[in-house]
Amino acid sequence: MSVPMLRNVICWMLIAVTPASLVAADADSGAAMLYGRGPVWLNGKPLPRSSAVFPGDLIQTQPESLATLDASGSGVIVLPDSLVKFEANAVSLEHGGVSVATSKGMVAIAREITITPASNTWTEFEVADANGTVQVVASKGEVNVNCGKGTATLSEGEQATRDESGNCKKRRKGGAPVQRDGILLTDPDLQAGALIIGGALVCLLLCHSSKPFVSQWKP
């Protein structure tokens, strides 16, 4: 093999191997990719449409915007008018709401409440913090909710809030709906509609990203 040909072979091998090594490095560091639609702030500065994020980074959406986090095996929609801290395999909700889909056990924290998938199977859940009340809804699979003094396991369609004593108040399907800014979180039709809308918004985000993007949200 001639020297120029050998050089070309080595170059192509490096090109093929380098992206994989970068992805592995990002996974080891707990990094994720953040995409925004509308005005989104990252650590107090405007997000330039997309950026890598690392544990401890703060993500803030405006009333007319939203953001998506794409991590290894997990995806998070940061809903409008929300403030979230990214913590590698967890998100901490300061206010607003998030929708989490994960096969890697991603955890959500909101005030005194911690929400953990019951298994590493594909799980989807929503968390909303409005007017000092945190509401958790299981959309797919089961989640364990720790309210401080008490815990609850939510199956698909069930929801929980925290009472004043630190115990979880759990409601089953068909129970009285709980509202967040006029949106019924426990109505099955509205939940399905919310998921469809959320998926459409994610598609819009990805389609308008400056670089090609392959989502890792699917189980």
N, C-alpha and C positions, 0 to 999 in steps of 0.2 A: 504494500500500500504506500502510495506516495505521501510525502510530508504534507502538502496542501490538503489532500483528501483526509488524512488522519486528523489534521487541525479542524477541518469541517465537522468530522464525526464527533470530536471532543466538544466542540461548541454546541452542537445540537443536543448532546447528552446533558451538558450543563443547563441549557435552556429548559429541557424537560424535567430536570431534577430540581432546579431552584424554586419554582413556584410551590412544589410540594413541601420543601423545607421551610418556606416562609409561612405556609398555612400551619404547619406543625408548630412553628415558633409562636404564632398567634394563639393557637389553642392552648399551648403550655402557659402563656402569659395571662390567660383568661380574657383575651381581647374579643371584641365583637365589632360588627359594622353597624353604623347608624345612618339611616336615610330619613330625610325630612320632606314634608309636603307643606308649604307655607312657612311662616316665620318660626324657626326652631332655634333654641339657644343651647350651646354646649359649653359648660363651665363659664357661663356669663357672656359668651361671645356668639355671634350669629353662625349657625351651621352652614358651611358651603355645600349644601345639598347632601353630601355624604362625608363620613369620616370614620376612622377607626376609633373605638372607645375602649377605655381600660377601667379596671376596678377603681371606684372612687369618683368617677366622672359624673357630673350632674347634667341631666337632660330636662329642658323646659319647653313645653309647647304653649302656644297662644290659643285663645278661644277659637281662632279660625284655622288652626294647624294641627298636625299630628306627626308622629315619628314612628319608625319601626326599627327594632333591634334584631339583628340576625346573628345568632351565636351558633356554636356547634350543637346541633340537635335541638335547638330551642329558638323560638321567635316571640317577640313582645311588641304589641302595639301600644304606644303611649298615646292615650286619648287627648283630645283638645283640653287646654287649660290645666295641664298637669305638670308636676315636678317630681322627677324620679332620679334616684341614685343607682347607678349600675354597680353591681358587686359580683362580677364574674358569673357564677351560677345562681345569682339571686338579684332581685330588684327591690329597692326600698322605696315605697310610695310615700312622698311627703304630703301631697294632696292631688286630687283629680282621680284618674282611673287608668288601669292597664288591663290588657287582655293578653294572657300568657298561653302559649302552646309549646309543649315540651315532651321529649322522650328521654331527657337527661335529668329529670328531677329538679328543674329550676324552681327556686323558692321565691315567694313574694312576701314582703314585710310591710305592714301598714299600722302605724302606731303600735299598740300592744299585741297586735295579731300577726301570727306567722302562718302562712299557707304553704303546705308541702304536698306534692303529689304522693299518693299512697303507693305507687310503684313506678318503675321506669318504662311502663307502657305509655303510648301516646295519650297525653292528658291536656285538657284545655279548661281554663277557668278565668273568671273576671274578678277584679277587685276595684271597688270604688270608695273613695273617702270624700264624703260630702257633709258639710255642716257638722263636723265632729263625729259622724257615724260611719263606721267601716262596714261595707257589705261585701260578702264573698258569694259567688255563684259558680257552681261546678257545671261546665258545659259538656265535657266528655271525660269519662273515667272518674276516678275517685280522688278527692283531696282531703288531707287531714288539716284541720284548723285548730290552732292553739290560741285561745283567747286570754291567756294569762293564768287563770285558776282552773279553767275547764277546757276541754277539748271536744271536737265533734268531727265525724267523718261524713263528708258530703258525697252523695252519689249524683249522677248526671241529673241536672234539673233542680237540685236542692240548693238552698242558700242558708247563710248564717250571718248573724251580727253578734256583737259583744254587748252584754248587759253591764250595768253599773258595778256589779260584784266581780266582774272578770270572767263570767261563764259565757259559753256560747249558746245563743238562741237559734235553734235550727228549725227551718220550715221545709216541709215536703212539697212535692209537686201539687199544684192546685191550691196551695195556701194563699193567704192574703198577700197581694203583691206589694213589694216595697219600691218606692220611687226614688230616683236620683235625678233631680232637676227635671221632673216631669216624665222621666222614662221608666216604664215598668220593667224591672229587671227579672221578674220571675214569670212573666207571661211567655209560654213556649213559642208562640208565633213571633213575638217581638224578639225573643232571643235568637231564633233562627234568622230573622231579618237582620239583626245586628251582626251576626256572623257573616251573612252574605255581603252586607255593606262593608264590614271590616275587610273581607277578602278583596272586594273591589277596590277599596282604598289602598290596600297593599299593592295590588296590581298597578294602580296609578303611580304609586311611589316608585316601584321598580321600573316601570316603563319609562319614567322621566328621569331615571338616574343617569348621571353623566357617563358611567361606564357599564358594560354588560355585567349582569349579576345573576347568579344561580342561587336560588334560595335553598337553605338547608332545613327548612321548617318541616318538610315531609318526614314521617316516621320511617 
